[in-house]
């Protein structure tokens, strides 16, 4: 095999050359082209040595893709191998554990099965990468020495590492970080987490030291590469060196990495850490190790694709030459593991090579600055639904005029250097007055061109072409063929060969493309339409005061703006006018970003300016909002601020992100901290204005907001209309309006039935008083019953939204169902236990009051509360779902069989049977004269039946949808709407044309929110021209968006929380599509039919 026209990454340099392979080895490396034929033309792309991976958990992830799910080892291995190959990894040390945090037996089985299947797959030729075994030994686990002995002579064994994941040291020196990580990973509640930590500490004390020494002795006899893991101190490194270890995997501190140099241990850092810019567990960043010269090798750890990305991150962002960067993922790890036959491109080495497409391109454009009339026209034009076909080609590149055409980087150049050079160029390049523009037909496509192009414009373009040419790679044969698809003149051919583009210098014509090529018969109509739409922009003379740097990540992606610089004259004018713009939105944003006391003073000043109307947010509200939140976040962590100030800040953040529950909580906390009405109004006003609302929020609107956010406002729940009462044990207690009916019914029945029958002769006024007190006692009993549930739930990490009293009693609203059988069982029995305890107390009080001759009214109330709490405790323990006894039954069955669906089906069946019993009994009571009691029991039966049947359907639903990717139901929205257009334009250009239910809102290519036509009801019709889409839209948040990796269950959860019938699927502010509830409903109905039929 012959490879030519490649940028070959050698051990010490990068060459433009060719490589020949013979018999699986590199036969020759040549500079320049290759005379031998045939040869594969790499068109100037990178050719790197195959990557050598020393530590990846990826195989374990394929074998155990989810908790309690074990995949067959052979298909898991083949999928893992395919992923490695796609990531450029040609030699892999599959890292497999002995000694697991939870399941040691499963760990041993996984290792044994993996070794067997690697042998089998290699013999059958099923693997493309060269697989070896790296055993990770958890030294604190009993039996790990004995388990390892059975693998000591395994031929695939090539590396071992000694690990100690004891809480409070090494990777998790911070216990709180450890708790957070493992509670999320294992689903532990707080009590389970504490027990788990105690167990791990006990294992460390008993086994760490003897196992470390015994394993080190065994390992020295094997001759494999030996590594320590997560060294945090110089002592850890010294200990590893004394045991004969030569590698330190993932040192967690600078101290440990420096000690590795002193003890001659080579370091391995995580490539995901390098790519993300930080450690997932809060330890030292790999980039810092690289900067300090303490990084020897990279390992992909848990993301195979990160290894190649990490190489280019070292090159592009840290300035390493590519040979050095590539070595940390190829040559160096190979030598660390004792492999001398791979890891570099040289004659005699294995032919393990990576062909990396040089897809990234950069270009220097003029793009109109945001907020200008020209930019507004471009956004409106390219966002229209009725011209998407005509504008498809220019939308790929963005609304711009080319100054330096797109190019790939030369081997020794990178993005950081280009940005620095662009800034130096802008410092000496004057702004250019272009004058007015017009719409013109340029040989089949429409574009904006100058009415009379000044010479300075051509000079600017020529300067850009020449100044940045050193950054440009020579065009590949494919690129040259693309440019020659349209016949070129001899002059254009010369320019193409010399400058990589045929339309520069005397062949250049400045233009901003508006359409692709149009049929001649249609150009006139499109031109007239454009002239009308662009009229405001065409009326203003254009000055090029800024240059924009655009980047295209790969050939399929659109170009995106990544940097912008002001030209000299524009920069001078900006500096001169800084004081005059002290009240501008940009100035506000800068002032808000200051930290500490100065930032808080600015916050107060801006509040007064907004209140007085002397400052307006205008078009830069999103930028101001960003600065506002920066200040808020910094201030909340400032230990010098008092509680009242911090609560005011928290309230402002809650309002700005439109979190109703947070608003209610912090409004209460602000009052408790002593804030005055004026302080709260001022905070609300600033926050609402920063969120894009008008500064006139002060006055009536702010006062109304103050009243709305305090105490008695209805809170959003699953019930119809609720009212907040008070907080108990940190839980918000509220009543649903249906409770009022129950309260009246209970009061009436006690006053005319229960008390007169048991305590005759007291008078109607006394009975009514006793009834009212009894009803209040019932409410208190229900609240305490539900509080017991809530306290246990909180102990297991289950958030409780509210405790609500409603027509059938009380309920503690869980945000999610319990994750373990134990937590559900304890939570279920806590309520009845509380009721029975209250019954006992009331019984003792009743007996004591009766014996002591206390008033009959008090005795009667205690008597009633004894009976009602006894009934509450006893009735709720009936094993019929959704009663507490039914939940306890489900938990017991779940724990016994480990099958939640089966347990729910049994508990729901008992609940349904009990419900029919109540319905029948209610009918009988009504027939025999007890109309009220019979109807009441009939209604309770209906409620229990619905809840029991619904619970089973809900569990089936989650099981059906948990692993169904949301991307299966993606569809493109009718059109996206620019954030800065007026509501009037939104209605006439979008709503009337497309009739869509909702529209994603974008700023350029960036998704910022969504808007529905019904949201226009908030704005009076006479303000549609002055209000923009950004003022009314729903901002992007976790309640409106799910990532492409989400499943359908997550999408339904977001829809339920937001109350919307759709959810956007986006990642990194890029819209992938929309999922509609109707589509999910059809799918779920079909799946439920099939599931229940089976």
Beta strands, then each sheet from edge to edge (+ up, - down):
strand 1: 2-9
strand 2: 14-22
strand 3: 25-31
strand 4: 40-41
strand 5: 46-49
strand 6: 51-56
strand 7: 89-98
strand 8: 130-138
strand 9: 157-163
strand 10: 225-229
strand 11: 247-249
strand 12: 266-270
strand 13: 297-299
strand 14: 353-356
strand 15: 361-366
strand 16: 401-407
strand 17: 432-435
strand 18: 437-442
strand 19: 445-450
strand 20: 512-513
strand 21: 542-544
strand 22: 546-552
strand 23: 560-566
strand 24: 722-728
strand 25: 731-736
strand 26: 800-806
strand 27: 809-814
strand 28: 977-978
strand 29: 998-1003
strand 30: 1006-1012
strand 31: 1034-1035
strand 32: 1041-1042
strand 33: 1062-1067
strand 34: 1070-1076
sheet 1: 3+ 2- 1+ 4+
sheet 2: 3+ 2- 1+ 5+ 14-
sheet 3: 6+ 7+ 8+ 9+ 10+ 11+ 12+ 13+
sheet 4: 16+ 15- 22+ 23-
sheet 5: 17+ 21-
sheet 6: 18+ 19- 20+
sheet 7: 24+ 25- 26- 27+
sheet 8: 28+ 29+ 30- 31+
sheet 9: 32+ 33+ 34-
end
